[in-house]
Amino acid sequence: MEPGHWPSEHSDALRDYFHKGMSYAEIGRQLNARFGTAYTRSAVIGRAKRLGLIVPQWMTSPALAPPLPGEPSLISPRRATWPSLNLPPKSAMKPAARLKLRCVGIQPRLIPLVELEPTDCRYPYGGDKDGEEIAFCGHPRQPGSSYCAPHGRLTRRSEAASATRVAGPVVLRLVSVV
């Protein structure tokens, strides 16, 4: 017998054992005992795939595409008993909460990067889609910031988070140790 070649009697027996719901290892043992062969579990799985008894998961999913009534199932009986394995988690099935987007009441000038002056706001707009150019706010920026006043507030932490920070410079004092 050539490697990879299965006689039709062996393939028919594999189909019968498969439809009885036997495991691939058990099918291999039965075939080897019946025909005096040395098929491995992996060889049985490979042959079952080539016979169309096993459909790759990327082609169909039993949980998402069940067979129509009266239509023969290409999914193994063992997999049909575990339909929840192909379902997404329950958290993925819930609708997402609406996000509250932060925005400011300012009309940006939408200046390209090469035209920005040192005193212009550098808050970016665009660039979300492929090939979309990025433009910048361009309004006069606040001293010590890269942004105008509305965008500066937008980019800073919330008031509760900023209240926990230490305000002002930190003074270090040198102490001599005797």
MDAnalysis code that builds the backbone (N, CA, C; Angstrom):
import MDAnalysis as mda
import numpy as np

u = mda.Universe.empty(534, n_residues=178, atom_resindex=np.repeat(np.arange(178), 3), trajectory=True)
u.add_TopologyAttr("name", ["N", "CA", "C"] * 178)
u.add_TopologyAttr("resid", np.arange(1, 179))
u.add_TopologyAttr("resname", ["MET", "GLU", "PRO", "GLY", "HIS", "TRP", "PRO", "SER", "GLU", "HIS", "SER", "ASP", "ALA", "LEU", "ARG", "ASP", "TYR", "PHE", "HIS", "LYS", "GLY", "MET", "SER", "TYR", "ALA", "GLU", "ILE", "GLY", "ARG", "GLN", "LEU", "ASN", "ALA", "ARG", "PHE", "GLY", "THR", "ALA", "TYR", "THR", "ARG", "SER", "ALA", "VAL", "ILE", "GLY", "ARG", "ALA", "LYS", "ARG", "LEU", "GLY", "LEU", "ILE", "VAL", "PRO", "GLN", "TRP", "MET", "THR", "SER", "PRO", "ALA", "LEU", "ALA", "PRO", "PRO", "LEU", "PRO", "GLY", "GLU", "PRO", "SER", "LEU", "ILE", "SER", "PRO", "ARG", "ARG", "ALA", "THR", "TRP", "PRO", "SER", "LEU", "ASN", "LEU", "PRO", "PRO", "LYS", "SER", "ALA", "MET", "LYS", "PRO", "ALA", "ALA", "ARG", "LEU", "LYS", "LEU", "ARG", "CYS", "VAL", "GLY", "ILE", "GLN", "PRO", "ARG", "LEU", "ILE", "PRO", "LEU", "VAL", "GLU", "LEU", "GLU", "PRO", "THR", "ASP", "CYS", "ARG", "TYR", "PRO", "TYR", "GLY", "GLY", "ASP", "LYS", "ASP", "GLY", "GLU", "GLU", "ILE", "ALA", "PHE", "CYS", "GLY", "HIS", "PRO", "ARG", "GLN", "PRO", "GLY", "SER", "SER", "TYR", "CYS", "ALA", "PRO", "HIS", "GLY", "ARG", "LEU", "THR", "ARG", "ARG", "SER", "GLU", "ALA", "ALA", "SER", "ALA", "THR", "ARG", "VAL", "ALA", "GLY", "PRO", "VAL", "VAL", "LEU", "ARG", "LEU", "VAL", "SER", "VAL", "VAL"])
u.atoms.positions = np.array([
    [0.845, -1.176, 0.000],
    [0.000, 0.000, 0.000],
    [0.890, 1.239, 0.000],
    [0.595, 2.218, -0.861],
    [1.359, 3.457, -0.940],
    [1.012, 4.355, 0.233],
    [2.002, 5.156, 0.703],
    [1.671, 6.106, 1.761],
    [0.703, 7.153, 1.225],
    [-0.321, 7.484, 1.985],
    [-1.293, 8.484, 1.574],
    [-2.417, 7.918, 0.726],
    [-2.344, 6.652, 0.305],
    [-3.405, 6.064, -0.500],
    [-4.250, 5.171, 0.394],
    [-5.525, 5.411, 0.392],
    [-6.442, 4.614, 1.187],
    [-7.342, 3.835, 0.238],
    [-7.418, 2.518, 0.398],
    [-8.382, 1.749, -0.398],
    [-9.806, 2.186, -0.052],
    [-10.711, 1.969, -0.976],
    [-12.086, 2.429, -0.777],
    [-12.752, 1.742, 0.425],
    [-12.387, 0.467, 0.697],
    [-12.984, -0.204, 1.871],
    [-12.589, 0.508, 3.160],
    [-11.339, 0.986, 3.212],
    [-10.872, 1.677, 4.413],
    [-11.594, 3.017, 4.566],
    [-11.774, 3.731, 3.450],
    [-12.471, 5.017, 3.499],
    [-13.934, 4.830, 3.895],
    [-14.569, 3.764, 3.377],
    [-15.963, 3.494, 3.741],
    [-16.088, 3.164, 5.222],
    [-15.139, 2.379, 5.728],
    [-15.159, 2.045, 7.155],
    [-14.944, 3.302, 7.993],
    [-14.053, 4.175, 7.555],
    [-13.823, 5.427, 8.275],
    [-15.105, 6.249, 8.334],
    [-15.823, 6.328, 7.217],
    [-17.097, 7.058, 7.198],
    [-18.086, 6.457, 8.197],
    [-18.181, 5.131, 8.199],
    [-19.118, 4.471, 9.107],
    [-18.770, 4.770, 10.563],
    [-17.490, 4.606, 10.908],
    [-17.069, 4.860, 12.292],
    [-17.268, 6.326, 12.657],
    [-16.998, 7.205, 11.714],
    [-17.150, 8.638, 11.954],
    [-18.611, 8.981, 12.263],
    [-19.527, 8.434, 11.475],
    [-20.943, 8.728, 11.682],
    [-21.487, 8.071, 12.946],
    [-20.786, 7.089, 13.478],
    [-21.174, 6.504, 14.766],
    [-20.723, 7.377, 15.930],
    [-19.892, 8.407, 15.620],
    [-19.448, 9.329, 16.668],
    [-18.191, 8.898, 17.390],
    [-17.437, 7.998, 16.799],
    [-16.216, 7.520, 17.439],
    [-15.127, 8.589, 17.343],
    [-14.193, 8.572, 18.300],
    [-13.070, 9.509, 18.250],
    [-12.110, 9.077, 17.151],
    [-11.258, 9.993, 16.721],
    [-10.325, 9.680, 15.643],
    [-9.314, 8.615, 16.076],
    [-8.897, 8.653, 17.321],
    [-7.971, 7.636, 17.814],
    [-8.635, 6.260, 17.797],
    [-9.901, 6.215, 18.215],
    [-10.631, 4.944, 18.229],
    [-10.881, 4.454, 16.799],
    [-11.178, 5.363, 15.886],
    [-11.358, 4.973, 14.480],
    [-10.071, 4.358, 13.955],
    [-8.941, 4.982, 14.282],
    [-7.646, 4.439, 13.853],
    [-7.412, 3.046, 14.397],
    [-7.722, 2.834, 15.679],
    [-7.541, 1.501, 16.279],
    [-8.442, 0.464, 15.609],
    [-9.697, 0.836, 15.339],
    [-10.631, -0.083, 14.694],
    [-10.172, -0.444, 13.281],
    [-9.739, 0.581, 12.523],
    [-9.260, 0.322, 11.162],
    [-8.025, -0.582, 11.175],
    [-7.097, -0.304, 12.080],
    [-5.874, -1.114, 12.161],
    [-6.179, -2.557, 12.542],
    [-7.132, -2.745, 13.474],
    [-7.487, -4.103, 13.881],
    [-8.224, -4.835, 12.753],
    [-9.072, -4.126, 12.048],
    [-9.894, -4.738, 11.005],
    [-9.090, -5.056, 9.737],
    [-8.192, -4.144, 9.328],
    [-7.485, -4.315, 8.063],
    [-6.000, -4.631, 8.215],
    [-5.491, -4.677, 9.437],
    [-4.067, -4.970, 9.639],
    [-3.175, -3.829, 9.165],
    [-3.639, -2.581, 9.324],
    [-2.873, -1.406, 8.900],
    [-2.226, -0.748, 10.110],
    [-1.571, 0.378, 9.880],
    [-0.940, 1.125, 10.973],
    [-1.282, 2.602, 10.850],
    [-2.572, 2.907, 10.689],
    [-2.997, 4.296, 10.569],
    [-2.881, 4.990, 11.919],
    [-2.351, 6.199, 11.906],
    [-2.286, 7.004, 13.127],
    [-3.536, 7.859, 13.240],
    [-3.728, 8.447, 14.384],
    [-4.860, 9.347, 14.599],
    [-4.790, 10.503, 13.600],
    [-3.595, 11.036, 13.391],
    [-3.430, 12.150, 12.453],
    [-3.771, 11.731, 11.027],
    [-3.421, 10.501, 10.648],
    [-3.750, 10.015, 9.307],
    [-5.262, 9.899, 9.146],
    [-5.939, 9.468, 10.196],
    [-7.408, 9.352, 10.150],
    [-8.034, 10.735, 10.020],
    [-7.522, 11.707, 10.763],
    [-8.053, 13.069, 10.683],
    [-7.828, 13.635, 9.286],
    [-6.633, 13.443, 8.739],
    [-6.331, 13.941, 7.401],
    [-7.234, 13.331, 6.350],
    [-7.452, 12.021, 6.442],
    [-8.317, 11.363, 5.469],
    [-9.757, 11.840, 5.616],
    [-10.208, 12.034, 6.866],
    [-11.575, 12.524, 7.101],
    [-11.754, 13.913, 6.489],
    [-10.725, 14.737, 6.578],
    [-10.800, 16.067, 5.963],
    [-10.884, 15.955, 4.450],
    [-10.068, 15.079, 3.860],
    [-10.086, 14.921, 2.413],
    [-11.392, 14.322, 1.916],
    [-12.061, 13.533, 2.750],
    [-13.354, 12.959, 2.384],
    [-14.493, 13.956, 2.593],
    [-14.186, 15.083, 3.179],
    [-15.220, 16.094, 3.410],
    [-16.032, 15.850, 4.664],
    [-15.567, 14.974, 5.529],
    [-16.296, 14.715, 6.762],
    [-16.077, 15.839, 7.768],
    [-14.935, 16.492, 7.659],
    [-14.610, 17.603, 8.546],
    [-14.503, 18.838, 7.671],
    [-15.258, 19.859, 8.009],
    [-15.182, 21.120, 7.285],
    [-14.360, 22.072, 8.140],
    [-13.327, 22.706, 7.577],
    [-12.535, 23.641, 8.379],
    [-13.416, 24.710, 8.997],
    [-13.081, 25.129, 10.223],
    [-13.906, 26.088, 10.949],
    [-14.029, 27.409, 10.220],
    [-13.034, 27.783, 9.457],
    [-13.127, 29.076, 8.782],
    [-14.158, 29.042, 7.661],
    [-14.569, 27.850, 7.217],
    [-15.563, 27.765, 6.151],
    [-16.986, 27.846, 6.702],
    [-17.262, 27.107, 7.743],
    [-18.579, 27.186, 8.377],
    [-18.395, 27.069, 9.864],
    [-19.321, 27.585, 10.569],
    [-19.316, 27.491, 12.016],
    [-20.654, 26.910, 12.424],
    [-20.684, 25.802, 13.161],
    [-21.963, 25.196, 13.506],
    [-22.867, 26.137, 14.285],
    [-22.298, 27.016, 15.098],
    [-23.128, 27.908, 15.883],
    [-23.698, 29.031, 15.032],
    [-23.026, 29.396, 13.952],
    [-23.460, 30.522, 13.153],
    [-24.166, 30.097, 11.869],
    [-23.859, 28.908, 11.342],
    [-24.466, 28.456, 10.091],
    [-24.926, 27.012, 10.229],
    [-26.023, 26.761, 10.964],
    [-26.484, 25.385, 11.111],
    [-27.028, 24.864, 9.792],
    [-26.983, 23.551, 9.587],
    [-27.516, 23.015, 8.332],
    [-29.029, 23.212, 8.270],
    [-29.537, 23.360, 7.062],
    [-30.978, 23.515, 6.882],
    [-31.668, 22.182, 7.152],
    [-32.941, 22.206, 7.543],
    [-33.650, 20.945, 7.793],
    [-33.648, 20.080, 6.532],
    [-33.310, 18.816, 6.700],
    [-33.268, 17.872, 5.590],
    [-31.950, 17.890, 4.838],
    [-31.059, 18.818, 5.167],
    [-29.768, 18.913, 4.495],
    [-28.738, 18.137, 5.313],
    [-27.888, 17.325, 4.669],
    [-26.911, 16.565, 5.450],
    [-25.878, 17.504, 6.075],
    [-25.517, 17.199, 7.296],
    [-24.556, 18.024, 8.015],
    [-23.143, 17.601, 7.670],
    [-22.289, 18.578, 7.385],
    [-20.880, 18.283, 7.132],
    [-20.057, 18.385, 8.404],
    [-20.700, 18.729, 9.496],
    [-20.016, 18.887, 10.765],
    [-20.064, 17.551, 11.509],
    [-18.964, 17.216, 12.140],
    [-18.910, 15.946, 12.855],
    [-19.924, 15.939, 13.998],
    [-20.479, 14.780, 14.332],
    [-21.450, 14.716, 15.435],
    [-20.847, 15.164, 16.761],
    [-19.549, 14.922, 16.945],
    [-18.915, 15.334, 18.202],
    [-18.930, 16.850, 18.322],
    [-18.677, 17.582, 17.225],
    [-18.665, 19.041, 17.277],
    [-20.066, 19.601, 17.448],
    [-21.050, 18.911, 16.923],
    [-22.422, 19.391, 17.028],
    [-22.894, 19.382, 18.476],
    [-22.274, 18.586, 19.337],
    [-22.679, 18.549, 20.733],
    [-22.093, 19.717, 21.509],
    [-21.147, 20.461, 20.935],
    [-20.529, 21.594, 21.618],
    [-20.721, 22.869, 20.819],
    [-21.944, 23.302, 20.560],
    [-22.127, 24.478, 19.707],
    [-21.629, 25.765, 20.347],
    [-21.549, 25.818, 21.680],
    [-21.154, 27.065, 22.333],
    [-19.670, 27.369, 22.150],
    [-18.887, 26.411, 21.661],
    [-17.468, 26.672, 21.486],
    [-17.205, 27.714, 20.411],
    [-18.117, 27.873, 19.461],
    [-17.900, 28.818, 18.378],
    [-18.633, 30.133, 18.588],
    [-19.316, 30.301, 19.716],
    [-20.021, 31.544, 19.976],
    [-19.067, 32.573, 20.561],
    [-19.234, 33.836, 20.203],
    [-18.430, 34.869, 20.852],
    [-18.880, 35.021, 22.295],
    [-18.064, 35.606, 23.158],
    [-18.474, 35.780, 24.553],
    [-19.724, 36.650, 24.651],
    [-20.477, 36.468, 25.727],
    [-21.733, 37.195, 25.896],
    [-21.503, 38.701, 25.921],
    [-20.342, 39.124, 26.430],
    [-20.061, 40.555, 26.478],
    [-19.970, 41.150, 25.073],
    [-19.591, 40.342, 24.080],
    [-19.494, 40.841, 22.710],
    [-20.874, 40.972, 22.071],
    [-21.863, 40.322, 22.632],
    [-23.196, 40.362, 22.061],
    [-23.996, 41.573, 22.545],
    [-23.542, 42.225, 23.628],
    [-24.250, 43.388, 24.147],
    [-23.896, 44.608, 23.307],
    [-24.851, 45.506, 23.108],
    [-24.507, 46.723, 22.370],
    [-23.534, 47.573, 23.182],
    [-22.611, 48.192, 22.491],
    [-21.612, 49.011, 23.155],
    [-22.261, 50.284, 23.685],
    [-21.750, 50.743, 24.819],
    [-22.256, 51.987, 25.391],
    [-21.806, 53.152, 24.518],
    [-22.684, 54.130, 24.374],
    [-22.327, 55.293, 23.578],
    [-21.252, 56.087, 24.301],
    [-20.265, 56.500, 23.549],
    [-19.194, 57.301, 24.111],
    [-19.573, 58.767, 24.053],
    [-19.241, 59.473, 25.119],
    [-19.450, 60.903, 25.105],
    [-18.145, 61.518, 24.631],
    [-18.176, 62.082, 23.439],
    [-16.984, 62.662, 22.871],
    [-16.770, 64.057, 23.417],
    [-15.512, 64.344, 23.714],
    [-15.192, 65.684, 24.193],
    [-14.978, 66.579, 22.979],
    [-15.544, 67.748, 23.025],
    [-15.351, 68.672, 21.924],
    [-15.326, 70.088, 22.471],
    [-14.871, 70.982, 21.673],
    [-14.811, 72.381, 22.070],
    [-15.561, 73.196, 21.033],
    [-16.046, 74.352, 21.466],
    [-16.790, 75.210, 20.554],
    [-15.866, 76.145, 19.797],
    [-15.028, 75.603, 18.968],
    [-14.095, 76.422, 18.206],
    [-14.043, 75.899, 16.779],
    [-13.979, 76.787, 15.836],
    [-13.872, 76.394, 14.434],
    [-12.387, 76.397, 14.069],
    [-11.792, 75.214, 13.840],
    [-10.358, 75.178, 13.530],
    [-10.069, 75.804, 12.175],
    [-8.864, 76.308, 12.032],
    [-8.452, 76.920, 10.766],
    [-7.935, 75.862, 9.789],
    [-7.622, 74.659, 10.284],
    [-7.157, 73.521, 9.474],
    [-5.945, 73.893, 8.610],
    [-4.881, 74.191, 9.292],
    [-3.637, 74.598, 8.638],
    [-2.729, 73.379, 8.484],
    [-2.120, 73.184, 7.317],
    [-1.165, 72.073, 7.158],
    [0.088, 72.307, 8.002],
    [0.793, 71.252, 8.302],
    [1.968, 71.322, 9.164],
    [3.024, 72.289, 8.629],
    [3.244, 72.284, 7.330],
    [4.298, 73.125, 6.762],
    [3.968, 74.618, 6.856],
    [2.704, 74.967, 7.068],
    [2.315, 76.373, 7.155],
    [2.109, 76.852, 8.586],
    [2.295, 75.978, 9.586],
    [2.098, 76.371, 10.986],
    [3.171, 77.365, 11.415],
    [2.737, 78.399, 12.105],
    [3.659, 79.367, 12.707],
    [3.980, 78.905, 14.127],
    [5.069, 79.415, 14.709],
    [5.417, 79.013, 16.081],
    [4.338, 79.348, 17.108],
    [3.490, 80.316, 16.828],
    [2.464, 80.705, 17.801],
    [1.103, 80.065, 17.527],
    [1.024, 79.134, 16.579],
    [-0.250, 78.501, 16.227],
    [-0.508, 77.256, 17.082],
    [-1.796, 76.993, 17.338],
    [-2.224, 75.801, 18.083],
    [-1.933, 74.557, 17.242],
    [-1.393, 73.541, 17.892],
    [-0.987, 72.320, 17.191],
    [-1.938, 71.140, 17.442],
    [-3.185, 71.434, 17.766],
    [-4.158, 70.360, 17.976],
    [-4.499, 69.750, 16.614],
    [-4.303, 68.417, 16.449],
    [-4.478, 67.804, 15.122],
    [-5.930, 67.483, 14.793],
    [-6.229, 67.551, 13.512],
    [-7.526, 67.153, 12.956],
    [-7.267, 66.256, 11.762],
    [-8.074, 65.202, 11.603],
    [-7.966, 64.327, 10.436],
    [-6.925, 63.244, 10.640],
    [-6.610, 62.560, 9.547],
    [-5.644, 61.464, 9.588],
    [-6.238, 60.153, 10.060],
    [-7.561, 60.123, 10.294],
    [-8.193, 58.903, 10.775],
    [-8.327, 57.859, 9.678],
    [-8.539, 58.303, 8.455],
    [-8.717, 57.381, 7.334],
    [-7.419, 57.298, 6.550],
    [-7.248, 56.209, 5.826],
    [-6.052, 56.050, 5.003],
    [-5.984, 57.158, 3.969],
    [-4.830, 57.806, 3.890],
    [-4.613, 58.840, 2.897],
    [-5.170, 60.201, 3.279],
    [-5.890, 60.296, 4.402],
    [-6.447, 61.580, 4.815],
    [-5.327, 62.422, 5.418],
    [-5.233, 63.657, 4.994],
    [-4.182, 64.542, 5.485],
    [-4.519, 65.039, 6.886],
    [-3.475, 65.336, 7.648],
    [-3.644, 65.874, 8.995],
    [-3.483, 67.385, 8.909],
    [-4.424, 68.095, 9.508],
    [-4.354, 69.551, 9.587],
    [-4.387, 69.925, 11.064],
    [-4.100, 71.172, 11.376],
    [-4.005, 71.610, 12.764],
    [-4.912, 72.808, 12.995],
    [-5.284, 73.007, 14.263],
    [-6.212, 74.065, 14.650],
    [-5.739, 75.421, 14.126],
    [-4.558, 75.862, 14.485],
    [-3.991, 77.093, 13.948],
    [-4.376, 78.365, 14.674],
    [-5.238, 78.330, 15.683],
    [-5.555, 79.534, 16.452],
    [-4.369, 79.878, 17.348],
    [-4.304, 81.115, 17.857],
    [-3.165, 81.485, 18.721],
    [-3.116, 80.600, 19.960],
    [-1.924, 80.109, 20.249],
    [-1.787, 79.203, 21.394],
    [-1.502, 79.972, 22.674],
    [-1.721, 79.287, 23.809],
    [-1.480, 79.881, 25.116],
    [0.016, 79.878, 25.400],
    [0.507, 80.831, 26.164],
    [1.923, 80.807, 26.532],
    [2.237, 79.553, 27.354],
    [3.321, 78.877, 27.020],
    [3.743, 77.675, 27.740],
    [2.987, 76.423, 27.336],
    [2.196, 76.493, 26.272],
    [1.422, 75.345, 25.820],
    [1.533, 75.238, 24.301],
    [1.233, 74.062, 23.788],
    [1.211, 73.861, 22.341],
    [-0.183, 74.099, 21.767],
    [-1.156, 74.392, 22.658],
    [-2.541, 74.473, 22.228],
    [-3.165, 75.812, 22.593],
    [-4.252, 76.143, 21.883],
    [-5.059, 77.309, 22.254],
    [-5.810, 76.973, 23.544],
    [-6.486, 77.965, 24.131],
    [-7.155, 77.751, 25.423],
    [-8.174, 76.611, 25.383],
    [-9.105, 76.554, 24.393],
    [-10.083, 75.454, 24.395],
    [-9.432, 74.078, 24.234],
    [-8.457, 73.964, 23.349],
    [-7.799, 72.669, 23.170],
    [-6.890, 72.339, 24.342],
    [-6.347, 73.342, 25.005],
    [-5.546, 73.103, 26.205],
    [-6.384, 72.456, 27.294],
    [-7.621, 72.978, 27.484],
    [-8.518, 72.369, 28.482],
    [-8.898, 70.953, 28.079],
    [-9.076, 70.741, 26.797],
    [-9.468, 69.432, 26.293],
    [-8.376, 68.379, 26.525],
    [-7.125, 68.774, 26.447],
    [-6.023, 67.808, 26.567],
    [-5.545, 67.615, 27.991],
    [-5.967, 68.465, 28.912],
    [-5.548, 68.310, 30.310],
    [-6.409, 67.276, 31.020],
    [-5.870, 66.800, 32.144],
    [-6.634, 65.859, 32.974],
    [-7.857, 66.543, 33.549],
    [-8.764, 65.709, 34.058],
    [-9.970, 66.259, 34.680],
    [-9.593, 67.037, 35.935],
    [-10.503, 67.854, 36.427],
    [-10.242, 68.676, 37.605],
    [-9.926, 67.813, 38.826],
    [-10.615, 66.668, 38.991],
    [-10.374, 65.799, 40.147],
    [-8.963, 65.233, 40.099],
    [-8.510, 64.844, 38.928],
    [-7.165, 64.281, 38.811],
    [-6.108, 65.353, 38.989],
    [-6.379, 66.578, 38.504],
    [-5.373, 67.624, 38.626],
    [-5.320, 68.177, 40.038],
    [-6.387, 68.013, 40.844],
    [-6.397, 68.492, 42.220],
    [-5.452, 67.682, 43.093],
    [-5.178, 66.434, 42.711],
    [-4.294, 65.597, 43.516],
    [-2.824, 65.873, 43.237],
    [-2.535, 66.617, 42.173],
    [-1.150, 66.931, 41.850],
    [-0.678, 68.079, 42.719],
    [0.616, 68.118, 42.932],
    [1.221, 69.195, 43.698],
    [1.368, 70.394, 42.776],
    [0.872, 71.536, 43.215],
    [0.969, 72.739, 42.401],
    [2.245, 73.491, 42.759],
    [2.863, 74.081, 41.775],
    [4.050, 74.901, 42.015],
    [5.323, 74.085, 42.012],
    [6.456, 74.785, 42.100],
    [7.756, 74.105, 42.059],
    [8.031, 73.357, 43.358],
    [8.840, 72.335, 43.257],
    [9.248, 71.561, 44.420],
    [10.604, 72.091, 44.869],
    [10.732, 72.385, 46.145],
    [11.981, 72.930, 46.682],
    [12.688, 71.815, 47.426],
    [13.949, 71.606, 47.077],
    [14.768, 70.610, 47.767],
    [15.737, 71.335, 48.705],
    [15.940, 70.772, 49.870],
    [16.823, 71.382, 50.836],
    [17.928, 70.401, 51.162],
    [19.147, 70.850, 51.126],
    [20.285, 69.992, 51.463],
    [20.475, 69.982, 52.958],
    [20.650, 68.799, 53.509],
    [20.833, 68.638, 54.947],
    [22.156, 67.928, 55.156],
    [22.958, 68.421, 56.072],
    [24.246, 67.771, 56.346],
    [24.035, 66.684, 57.391],
    [24.725, 65.593, 57.219],
    [24.616, 64.462, 58.140],
    [25.902, 64.415, 58.943],
    [25.774, 64.367, 60.279],
    [26.956, 64.356, 61.147],
    [27.226, 62.970, 61.665],
])
